[in-house]
Amino acid sequence: MADIMVAMMAMTFNFSVQLTGSWKFGSFMCDVWNSLDVYFSTASILHLCCISVDRYVND
């Protein structure tokens, strides 16, 4: 789920910045986007860590 949220929330805004070269969504959305990007990316990384620990322990 965290990977889907990264794709939907973080990458879509990043893609628009890459296309236009500037942020078009205002300062509030910039703060929201940065917060969600950090939150969902961290959740995705921790999820992968939990999977790897589970596979190591239960092997």
N, C-alpha and C positions, 0 to 999 in steps of 0.2 A: 504494500500500500504506500509506503514511504517513497518508493521509486516512482510510482505513478504521480504522486503529489509533486515531486521534484520536476517531473516532465511537464505537468500541467501548470504549476504555479511559478516555478523559477525559470525554466527554459523558455517559456513563451515570451516573457518580458525581455529576457536576455536576447532572444532572437530578434525582437523588434528593435532593440538598441543596436544590434549588429547591422541590421538593414539600414536604419536611418542615421546612425552615428550620434544620436542624442536621445536623452530621456524625455518622453512626451507625456508622461502621466502625472506630473506634479510631485511635490516634495513629500506629501503624505504617503502616496503609493510607493515612492522610492523607499521610505522607511519600512513600510509593510513588506515590500518585495525583499529587501535585505534581510529582514527578520525571518520571513518564511523560507528564504533560500538557506540560511544557516540552520534553521530548525529541521527542515526536511532532509537536507544533506547529511546532517549529523545523525538523524534517525535512520537514514538509509545505511550509513557506515556502521552504526551500532547493530543494526539488524544483520548485516553480513558477518560481523564479529560473533554474534550469538549463534548463527548458523554454523560457523566454523568451529566454535567451541563445542557445540552439541555434537557435531560429527566426530570431533577428536575424542570426546569423552565416551560416546556410544559406539565407538569402532571396535 
